[in-house]
Amino acid sequence: LQETMEDIDKNGDGFIDLEEYIGDMYSQDGDADEPEWVKTEREQFFVEFRDKNRDGKMDKEETKDWILPSDYDHAEAEARHLVYESDQDK
């Protein structure tokens, strides 16, 4: 969590705002139009998926929910991934 906050929080205020959040995943590089997935991420930031208390930024708890969701079983996901990648004859 600390490493993620340090990497994404470019202005050093201890929070991740929308531009820092989007900037971590997408660089516009002069493109006038954003891809649809970026627009969806912008919407999700504000609709209680990321910024749950709607203060315009993610605090440590909101960031933790984003990178380590409680309803996601990392061990099971990794096991499924390993079996999928290893099972050559399907």
Backbone as a ProteinNet text record, in pm:
[ID]
protein_1_A
[PRIMARY]
LQETMEDIDKNGDGFIDLEEYIGDMYSQDGDADEPEWVKTEREQFFVEFRDKNRDGKMDKEETKDWILPSDYDHAEAEARHLVYESDQDK
[TERTIARY]
83	0	87.1	186.5	275.7	347.3	395.1	465.9	373.5	251.6	155	126.6	103.8	77.6	196.4	317.3	435.4	451.9	421.6	436.8	334.1	210.8	103.2	79	99.8	76.2	187	174.8	280.5	298.3	190.3	204	239	247.5	293.2	200.1	69.9	-24.8	-81.4	-40.9	-89.4	-219	-265.4	-388.5	-363.9	-453.5	-448.5	-570.9	-547.8	-660.6	-688.1	-790.8	-832.6	-721.3	-655.4	-550.8	-432.6	-397.9	-289.9	-332.9	-457.4	-513.2	-510.7	-564.4	-567.4	-425	-344.3	-207.4	-122.4	-157.8	-84.1	-111.2	-227.2	-266.8	-260.8	-269	-284.7	-213.8	-139.3	-75.8	-134.1	-188.4	-259.8	-167.6	-43.3	56	3.1	-68.1	-116.2	-245.7	-298.3	-425.7	-538.9	-625.1	-737.8	-846.7	-867.2	-974.3	-918.9	-984	-947.2	-1015.1	-949.2	-1015.1	-1134.3	-1226.4	-1347.2	-1316	-1216.2	-1184	-1135.4	-1071	-1027	-1148.2	-1244.2	-1368.2	-1439.6	-1440.6	-1504	-1430.4	-1298.2	-1219.5	-1247.3	-1262	-1294.7	-1428.7	-1526.5	-1658.8	-1650.9	-1578.4	-1568.2	-1497.2	-1409.4	-1339.7	-1440.1	-1542.5	-1637.7	-1763.9	-1793.3	-1921.5	-1904.4	-1841.7	-1828.5	-1744.9	-1676.9	-1588.6	-1449.3	-1401	-1267.5	-1276.6	-1333.3	-1347	-1477.7	-1475.2	-1598	-1662	-1583.1	-1642.6	-1666.8	-1638.6	-1666.2	-1602.7	-1478.7	-1408.7	-1311.8	-1315.4	-1233.3	-1095.8	-1068.1	-937.7	-950.1	-852.7	-850.5	-751.5	-798.3	-709.5	-648.9	-576.9	-509.4	-608.3	-719.4	-818	-883	-917.6	-977.2	-876.5	-750.8	-646.7	-626.8	-630.8	-618.1	-732	-854	-968.3	-951.2	-883.1	-860	-755.5	-641.9	-533.7	-541.8	-611.6	-627.6	-774.5	-860.2	-1002.9	-1028.6	-1115.1	-1142.2	-1216.3	-1286.4	-1363.7	-1285.3	-1154.6	-1070.4	-971.2	-974.5	-884.9	-760.7	-652.4	-530.3	-472.1	-476.5	-421.9	-501.6	-633.1	-715.5	-693.1	-685.4	-662.6	-528	-426.6	-295	-296.1	-363.1	-373	-444.3	-554.2	-626.3	-537	-464.3	-375.1	-266.7	-206.5	-100.5	-153.2	-269	-327.7	-360.4	-419.1	-453.1	-328	-222.1	-99.1	-27.4	-40.7	31.4	-42.1	-171	-253.4	-252	-144.5	-126	-229.9	-280	-377.1	-521.9	-536.8	-668.3	-761.7
-119.5	0	125.4	126.7	243	267.1	159.3	172	226.8	179.5	228.1	375.2	413.1	554	640.4	597.5	675.6	685.4	578	576.9	666.2	663.7	731.2	873.6	899.2	1031.6	1127.8	1184.3	1268.4	1401.2	1456.8	1585.8	1571.8	1448.2	1422.5	1464.8	1475.4	1519.1	1405	1281.8	1166.4	1108.8	1157.3	1110.2	1086.3	1010.8	991.2	1059.2	1165.7	1233.6	1171.4	1217.8	1158.6	1161.9	1275.3	1286.7	1195	1179.4	1087.2	942.9	912.1	777.8	744.5	832.5	807.7	809.1	903.1	914.7	792.4	713.9	591.1	483.9	491.2	387.4	432.5	563.6	612.5	745.9	758	884.6	929.8	1048.5	1096.6	1114.6	1152.3	1168.1	1242.8	1352.2	1434.7	1389.3	1273.7	1227.4	1314.4	1358.9	1443.4	1361.5	1240.5	1155.4	1046.8	1030.8	922.6	794.1	680.5	552.4	536.1	453.7	432.1	379.8	293.1	237.8	346.1	452	561.7	639.6	662.2	729.7	648.7	516.6	429.2	437.9	440	452.8	586.5	692.5	823.7	817	753.6	740.4	655.6	545.9	456.8	522.8	615.4	686	757.9	817.2	898.9	827	711.6	646.1	537.9	575.5	489.4	363.8	349.8	235.1	265.5	386.2	424.4	529.1	645	755.2	735.9	644.7	603.4	713.5	803.8	911	1038.2	1030.4	1136.3	1270.7	1266.2	1390.9	1431.2	1358	1392.7	1329	1241.6	1176.6	1046.4	958.6	832.4	844.2	810.1	804.5	664.6	634.5	504.7	388	402.4	293.7	269.7	376.2	362.5	301.6	339.5	283.2	135.6	101	-39.6	-122.1	-70.8	-141.3	-158.6	-64.1	-71.2	-177.4	-175.6	-267.1	-403	-411.6	-538.5	-560.6	-578.2	-593.2	-714.8	-697.8	-804.9	-922.9	-900.2	-1008.2	-1080.3	-1058.8	-1120.4	-1214	-1339.4	-1438.9	-1451	-1388.5	-1386.1	-1525.8	-1610	-1745.5	-1826.4	-1816.6	-1890.2	-1838.6	-1709	-1651.4	-1696.6	-1698	-1741.7	-1890.4	-1970.8	-2114.5	-2137.6	-2068.7	-2082.5	-2040.2	-1931.5	-1883.1	-1986.9	-2043.9	-2143.1	-2267.6	-2315.1	-2432.5	-2399.2	-2283.7	-2242.6	-2237.7	-2175.4	-2161.8	-2295.7	-2386.9	-2514.8	-2624.3	-2617.3	-2723	-2712.5	-2763.9	-2749.7	-2824.8	-2937.3	-3013	-2979.2	-2881.7	-2831.6	-2942.8
0	0	0	86.4	94.9	-37.6	-100.2	-227.4	-336.7	-340.8	-439.2	-418.2	-292.7	-262.8	-306.7	-276.7	-312.7	-464.8	-536.2	-681.9	-751.7	-705.5	-777.6	-728.3	-601	-542.6	-584.5	-702.5	-759.8	-686.6	-630.1	-562.4	-414.3	-364.2	-229.4	-117.7	-147.9	-44.4	38.9	8.6	84.7	33.3	-81.9	-143.9	-292.4	-355.8	-500.3	-559.1	-635.8	-698.9	-836	-901.1	-1029.1	-1132.7	-1147.2	-1249.7	-1219.4	-1093.7	-1056.6	-1084.1	-1052	-1074.5	-1223.3	-1306.7	-1451.4	-1507.5	-1462.2	-1512.2	-1486.7	-1385.1	-1357.4	-1462.3	-1527.3	-1622.5	-1767.9	-1790.1	-1926.9	-1944	-2051.5	-2088.1	-2220.8	-2221.8	-2340.1	-2460.2	-2438.5	-2545.6	-2667.2	-2645.4	-2755.4	-2819.3	-2780.3	-2836.8	-2784.9	-2874.2	-2833.8	-2767.2	-2814.8	-2762	-2671.4	-2556.5	-2464.9	-2507.9	-2487.3	-2511.8	-2417.3	-2455.8	-2376.4	-2236.9	-2225	-2093.4	-1996.9	-2048.6	-1962.8	-1912.2	-2000.7	-1959.8	-1851.9	-1868.6	-1769.2	-1635.5	-1638	-1514.5	-1445.8	-1523.9	-1465.8	-1392.1	-1456.2	-1394.3	-1267.7	-1273.5	-1158.2	-1040.7	-1069.5	-962.4	-872.2	-933.1	-857.9	-813.5	-867.6	-838.8	-731.6	-621.4	-504.7	-525.6	-640.3	-658.8	-607.5	-627.8	-583.2	-472.1	-502.9	-407.1	-329.7	-235.9	-167.1	-84.3	-29.4	51	-30.8	-160	-256.9	-220.8	-176.8	-146.7	-257.9	-370.5	-485.9	-488.2	-391.2	-385.3	-307.8	-329.6	-257.3	-142.1	-22.7	92.6	100.4	206.1	217.1	219.2	291.5	297.5	161.5	90.7	-42.5	-139.6	-127.7	-213.8	-182.1	-55.4	-15.7	-75.1	-71.1	-130.1	-280.5	-345	-488.4	-522.1	-452.8	-490.9	-423.7	-311	-238.6	-202.2	-302.7	-271.9	-183.2	-85.5	11.1	-51.3	-161.7	-224.1	-334.5	-342.2	-444.2	-376	-415	-356.3	-444.6	-403	-482.8	-503.9	-401.3	-413.2	-515.3	-510	-606.6	-748.8	-763.9	-896.7	-953.3	-870.9	-916.1	-950.1	-869.3	-897.2	-1030.8	-1054.1	-1182.5	-1299.6	-1281.1	-1385.9	-1416.9	-1314.2	-1335.1	-1405.6	-1365.7	-1431.7	-1577.4	-1602	-1738.8	-1826.9	-1775.9	-1854.6	-1871.4	-1776.4	-1780.3	-1853.9	-1864.1	-1921.9	-2075.4	-2135.1	-2278	-2362.8	-2315	-2394.7	-2359.8	-2272.8	-2232.3	-2189.3
[MASK]
++++++++++++++++++++++++++++++++++++++++++++++++++++++++++++++++++++++++++++++++++++++++++

